[in-house]
Amino acid sequence: MKAYIVQGRKLIEPFNELPRDCFIGNKALATLQKETFLRFGIEPLFIETSQQIDDLDDCIVVDDNVYFTPELLVEFITRSRQQKRNTVCALKRGITTCRTLSGIQNVTDRGTYVEYNLRYLGGERFREKDYVPIIIDSDQCCEYFTIPKHICDNEKYLIPLTDKFVIQIDHWVNLWAANIITALMMATKLQRKSKIELFLIALKTCSLSRWKILSRMNIIGRNCDIHPTAYIEGSVVGEGVKIGAGVVIRQSIIGRGAFIGNGVTIEESVVGEKSTILHGHILYSVLCSGVFSVAQMISASFVGRNSFVASGATLTDFRLDGKNVTILKEGLQINSGNKFLGCCLGNDVYLGSGCVVAPGRMIPNGMHISLEKDRIIVDCNPDRITNGFRLAQH
């Protein structure tokens, strides 16, 4: 069986990169697609248009901006072969489609389900026939955090835990969601383990606590320097990572060569290779390779390669009017469908102290932003008045 990967040319803002070159869990999307197909003995072939396909056997056709898990691919192919028809992969509408922001993707919304550009061609005699949807329910289970009713109507903000999903990378918010849901898959796989497997892990940990079990399910690379007071749970840590005292890392992916300073907390996030986090709390965020951050908190945001976030910079993730966060796509303001969503910094962005970025906004590549000069003390001459305040003399 072969998989034909149709290569597009549309770039993802603000990075100006092709989706296939963007990273999910510290791997390029093109690499992830190829690895998934090869894992099941499917030969991946790259084409410019679907008209180039002259294969008379059954095959997979997918756009190069589609990210899917091995678990989803197996179910899709198995059920497609049972149908003996041309099929299209679809997800039942629910928490997963909401949190992966399917409304921002260039997908086909059928109301109760969403169709993605992942198709199965059932051989020569079906080639000219219509596609039948294979609808997969990806809402396997959820975690949540409790929120007062005046902030969120249902008082619970649900987050999907699933290893069976598909996302089209058509916008930076889809890339952010793909990374976050990938980081959470470790907890999903724990919950799907058999009772025997869980029992054996419990024996090793001498505990039935799922937190202690998760702390024994980490994947730690070689040559790491991890302080004994650091706590790591359900996470993947790459080679040569240095983790300081009192660090907490939960359900996250840390790229090789990263430096995590004392007391840093990283939850449900992805940190890129050779990034440096000296301070603060990283929550539901993606920091690409080479990021340097000393911010107090980065929440539900995406920070591009080789960017700098200063102490005192604020990346907001919530509107005070209680409405859903809006994002900019192709010059238009679009409702994201989510109340909590941060911002996006492009590659090589420097965000100075005191800067505040509104939720859903994106900053183009290469921008170096600081406060206006009249808000920064640059002259300590006691005879001058700055911003209406005279400098104190001792």
N, C-alpha and C positions, 0 to 999 in steps of 0.2 A: 504494500500500500504506500502511496505517496501523498505528501502534503504540499500544496502549491500556495506559496506565500506571496500575495500581491503587494508590491512595494509602492507606497504612496510618496507624495512629495510635499505634503502640507507640514509646516513647521509648528512646533509647540511654543507659544509665547509664555514668558518673556525670554526663554532660553535660545530661541531661534534654532532649535534642534529637531531633527526628525524623531518621531515617536520611537522608532526601533533603536535609536541611539540613547534614549533616556534610560535611567537606571531605576530598577525596582528591587529592593532588598540588596543593593550594592552589586547588581548584575544588569547588563544591558538587556532591554526587552528582546532584541534579536537573538541574544544568547539563550535566554529563557525559553523562547519558542523552539529553538533548535534542540535544546537539551530535552524538552518535554517530548517532542516527536521521536527523537532517537531512542529515548527510554522505552518506547513501545515498538521499536523496530520500524518506524515510519520515516521514509526518506524525505527530508525537507528540500524543496526546490524553489528558488526565487524567480518570480516572473514580473513583468511590467503590467500586464492586463490579463484578466481571466480568459480572454479570447485566445490566448496562447496555449490553453490546455487542450491537448489532443489525446489524452489518456482515455482508453475505453473501459478500464477497470474502475472500481469504486475508489474514491479519493477524497481528501479534505481540501477545501479552499478557504483561506483565511487572509484577512488584511494584516499588514505588518504592524498595525497599531493595536492589535487585540491581545490582551493579556489573559491567560486562562491557566487554571491549575491542572496538574495531571489527573486528579480525581474527577474533575468536570469532564475532561477530554474522554476518559474511559467510559463514563456513563453516556456521553453524547454519542460516541461511536457504537457502543453496544446497542443502545435503543434505536439508533438509525438503521443498523443492520437488521434489526427485528422488523422494522417498518418496510424495508426493501423499497425505499422511495428516496427521492431527493429531500433532504431535511435542512432546517436552519436551527441553530442553537438559540434557545430563549431561556430567560429567567422569570420565574413567577414573581410578580410585583410584591415587594415586602421591605423589610428592614435593610437587606443587603442592597437592593436596587436604590433605595433612598440614600444610604450612607456612601455608596459609590457614585452618587450624583449622576444617575442615568439620564436625568433631564438635560445635562450639559453635554452628553455624548451624542454623536450623530448616529443614533440607533432608531429602530422602528418601534414605536410605542403602540401596542395593541390593547391598551387599557388594563387588562388583568395580567399581562406579561409583556416582556421587552425582548425584541429580537436583535441579535448581534451579528456582525459580519464574520461568522464562523459557520461554514456550510459543509454538508456531506453530499457528494454526487454518487448516486447509487448505480453506476455502471451505464453502459451505452444505451440500453433500452429505456432508461429513465431520463436521459440527458435533457430532453426538451420539455419535461413535465414540471409542474409547479412544486414549490417547496412546502413540506409539511413541518410545522414547528415541533421541536422536541423541548418541552417545557420542564425545566429543572427547578426544584424548590431548593434554593441555597440557604434558606433560613434554618440552619440546623439547630443552632442555639444562640443565645445572646447573653452578654453581660450588660450591666447598666450602672450609672451613677445617679443617685437621688438628687433632685433639684427642687427647690421650693416652687410652689404652684405659680407664684407671681413671675417666675422666670420661664418656666416650661409648663405648658398646660397639663400634661399627663403625669408630672412630677417624677418621671423616669426618662432618662435619655438613653435609648437602647443602642448598643453597639454589636454588630454581628460577629459571631465566632464561627467561621466556616472555612473548610478547605475545598469547597466546590463552588467556584464562582468564575465569572468572566467580566472583564472591564475593557472598554475601548478607550484608548488614551487620545482624547481629542482636545484636552485642555489641561492646564496645570493642576486643577482640582482633581481630575481623574487620576493623574500621576500620583498626587498626594494620597488619595484614597487607596490606590493599588498598593502603595508601600505600607500604609497603616494596617490594612487587612492582612497583608503578608506577615507582618510582625506579630499579629495576633494568632496566626495559625498554630503556633506551638501549643497554646492553651486548648485550641480546638482538637488537636491530635491527642492530647491527654484525655479529654473527655470522651473520645471515640475509641480509646483502648479497651480491650477486653478486660473482664474482671480478673482473669488470671494474670495478665500483664500488670495491671494495677496492684494486684496482691504481691507480685514479685518485687515491684518498686517499693511498695510499703515495707516489705521485709528489710530492704536495704536501708531505708530511711528510719526504720523503727518507729514509724508514725503513720497514721491514717489521714493526717492533715494534707489537703490538696496543695497547700502552699509549700510544705516541706517536700512533697513529691515533685512539685514543679522545680524546686531548687536543685533537685538531682537530675533534671532533664536538660540542663544547659549543654550547649555545644561550644567548647572552648578551644581556640586554636593554639598552636605551638608558640613558645617563647613569650608568653604573656606574663606581665608583672602585676599581680592582683593583690592588693593589701588584704590581710586576713580579716579586717573588719568590714570589708565590702560585702554587700548582699546581692546576689544575682539569681534571678528566677525566670525560668522558661525562656531563656534568651540565647542568641547566637553571638559569640564574640570571636572576631577574626584573629589572625596571627599577629604577634608583636604588639598587642594592645596593653597600655598601662592604665591601671585603675587605682585611684587613690583611696585614702582612708574614709570610711563612712559613706562610700558611694552606694546608691541603690539603683539597680538596673532590673526592670521587670518587663517581660514580654517584648523585648526589643532586639534589634540587630545592630551590632557595632562592627564597623569595618576595620580591616587590618591596619595596624599602625596608629590607631586613634589614641588620644591622650584624654583621660577623664579625670579631672582634678578632684581634690578632697571635697566630700560632702555633696557632690552633684547627684541629682535624682533624674533618672531617665525612665519614662514609662511609655509603653506602646508606641515606640518611635524607632526611626532608622537613622543611624549616624554613619556618615560616609568615611571612607579610608583617609587616614592621616588628618582627621579633624581634631581640633583641640577645644574641649569644653572645660573652662576653668571655674565656672560658677553657675549656680542656678538650677532650674527645673525645666526639663524638656518633656513635654507631654503631647502625645498624638501629633508629633511633628517629624519632618524629614529634613535632615541636614546633609547635604551632599559632601563630596570629598573636599578636603582642604578648608572647611569652615572653621573660623575662630570665633568663639562666642564667650562673652562674660556677662550676658544679659541675665536678669533676675529670673525671667520665665519666657519660654517660647512655647506657645500653645496652638495646636491645630494649624500649624504653618509649614511652609516649604521654603528652605533656604538653599540657593544655588551654590555651585562650586566656587571655592576660593573667596567666599564672602566673609564679612566681619560684622558682628553685632555687638555694639558696645554696651557697657554697663549703663543702665538707665534708659536704654532704648526699649520701647514697648510695642509689641506686635499684638494688637487687639483681636479678639475672636468672637465678639458678641455685640449686637446693636442694643442701645439703651431703650429703643422704642419697642423692643420685643418682636420685631418682624424678622423674617428670614434674611440671611446675609445675601446680598446681590454681588454678582461678579461681572466682569467685562469680557465678552466674547465677540470677536469680530466687530468691535466698535459699539456693541449694544449691551445695555444693562440687563442681566438675566437673573431671575430668582433661582438661587441655588437649591432651594427646598430644605435647607438646613439652618437651624438657629445658631449653631456653633461652627464657625469656620474662620480660620485666621487669614493671613496674607501670604504673598509669595515674593521673595527677593530673587532676582535673576542672578546670573553668574557674575562674580567680581563686584558685587555690591558692598559698599561700606556704609553702615548705618550708625551715625554718631550718637553720643549720649543725649538723652532728652527727646529724641525723635519718637513720634507716635505714628504708627501706620494703621489706618482704618481696616476693619475686617473685609475680606474679599478683594482687597486691592493688590496690584502687582507692580513691582518696581523693575524697570528695564535693566538689562545687563550693563555693567560698568558704571552705574551711578554711585557717586560718593556724596552722601547727604549729611549735613550737620545743621544745627540751629542757626538762625540769623545772628549776625555779629552783635546786634544790640541786646541779645539775650545771653551773651557769653562774656565773662570778664577777661578782657585781653590786655588791659592797662591797669597797673596797680599804683598809679600816681595818685597820692592822697588829695591832690589839689583839683582833681577832675571828678566830675559827678557822672556816674554810669547808671542809666535806667532810673534816674531819680533818687538813687541811694548814694550817699557819700561813704567811701571806704573808711572803716573804723581805724583810728590811730591808737597805738598802745604806748 
